[in-house]
Amino acid sequence: MTEQTGHRALKASMTIQFIVIDGFSMMALLSAIEPLRAANRLTGETLFAWSLVSDAARNVTSSSRMEIPTQHGLQEAPTPDLTIVIASLFPSDYRNAALFSRLRRLRNSGRMIGAISSGTLLLAKAGVLGDHRVTIHWETARELEMTFPNVKASSEIFCWDRNVLTSARGAAAMDLMLALIVQLKGTPVFKMSDKNARLGECSNQQLYRTYAEVQASVYWKIAPSNVDAPSLIAP
């Protein structure tokens, strides 16, 4: 993220699409959505609107075997401000020309794109990362490094480099979304309105953790001991 280097200015409200790939992590999806829901509720404003997308408008199965419906297929989905790909299991075998084409169109039009967990590998396959700094789940970090050696991979738990946002694992998606909320509201700490003073006490307890505090929890610390960490580019 390089402390959100060169990220684009955000408008007053955002539309976000989560492209969910079969085998996705429910933790990743909910960790991303719940901060957005809470931001809308606590401010009384529609700061964020989101939808779920898949190859077709159908039920998608998570890694925990739970199914959720998606609102749009790739071909008919409207163009959002931010598109985030969520993939967990089996991203190495995933091929979808329609998804990769859509991601390239979004990049070429200057839209924000992102990924959670192993979804970063799909961004690399689509050829949309360029020289952007990204992070990825430790299980697919080696593959990213070996298959796409020119990608700037980081060991940070989330990265925000210009118009590309990535999170290394499911739980870290919450920190990434809180960073997005803070940037949208334009304040270092997300403050609630006076009428929500009681809930606003959360801001005094650092609803939004600092960049240093978040990145202090390097995800390799929880990787199994028998998994070799790739030689990721140093922050």
Salt bridges, closest charged atoms under 4 A:
ASP22 OD2 - ARG58 NH2 2.66
GLU34 OE1 - ARG37 NE 2.88
GLU45 OE2 - LYS185 NZ 3.63
ASP55 OD1 - ARG58 NE 2.72
ASP81 OD2 - LYS11 NZ 3.37
ASP81 OD1 - ARG111 NH1 3.55
ASP131 OD1 - ARG162 NH2 3.15
GLU139 OE1 - HIS137 ND1 3.76
GLU145 OE1 - ARG142 NH1 3.42
GLU156 OE1 - ARG133 NE 2.97
ASP161 OD1 - ARG162 NE 2.92
ASP175 OD2 - ARG209 NH2 2.59
